[in-house]
Amino acid sequence: MGKKKKNPKKPMQVWKLYQSSGDKTERKNKFCPKCGEGTFLANHKDRLTCGKCSYTEMISKK
């Protein structure tokens, strides 16, 4: 059997989680209430999810 090829990990693109306007820097995503500050919730189509503790918030349709 041959050796498996390792897929290189992509670096986390932290700059996409913040938006700067003038002198202020704002966060685009919310923090996880269980993990605390520093862990963002991933923004999906119908939910917000934490990748660390699997906390999920459903987004209601209006």
C-alpha positions in Angstrom: 0.0 0.0 0.0 1.2 3.5 -0.8 1.5 6.4 1.5 -1.4 8.7 2.0 -1.0 12.3 0.8 -1.5 14.9 3.6 -3.7 17.8 2.7 -2.2 21.1 4.0 -4.4 23.0 6.5 -5.6 26.4 5.4 -4.7 29.2 7.8 -7.6 30.8 9.6 -8.6 34.1 7.9 -9.1 36.2 11.1 -9.2 39.5 9.1 -12.5 38.5 7.6 -14.2 38.5 11.1 -13.6 42.2 11.7 -14.6 45.4 9.9 -12.8 48.7 10.3 -14.4 52.0 9.6 -12.3 55.1 10.4 -10.8 54.7 13.9 -13.3 52.0 15.0 -13.0 48.2 14.6 -16.2 46.2 14.8 -16.7 42.4 14.9 -18.9 40.9 12.2 -19.9 37.7 14.1 -21.1 37.1 17.6 -19.0 35.5 20.4 -20.0 32.1 21.8 -21.9 32.5 25.1 -20.5 29.2 26.5 -16.8 29.5 25.4 -16.6 33.3 26.0 -14.8 36.0 24.2 -12.4 35.0 21.5 -14.5 32.2 20.0 -16.7 33.3 17.2 -20.0 31.7 16.1 -19.9 30.6 12.4 -22.6 32.2 10.3 -24.6 29.7 8.3 -27.8 30.1 6.2 -30.2 29.2 9.0 -28.1 29.1 12.2 -25.1 30.3 14.2 -22.7 27.6 15.3 -19.7 27.3 17.6 -17.0 25.0 16.2 -15.4 24.4 19.6 -18.4 23.4 21.8 -21.1 22.8 19.2 -23.4 25.5 20.6 -26.1 26.4 18.0 -28.6 29.3 17.7 -31.3 29.0 15.1 -32.0 32.1 13.0 -35.8 32.7 12.8 -37.3 33.6 9.4 -39.3 36.8 9.2 
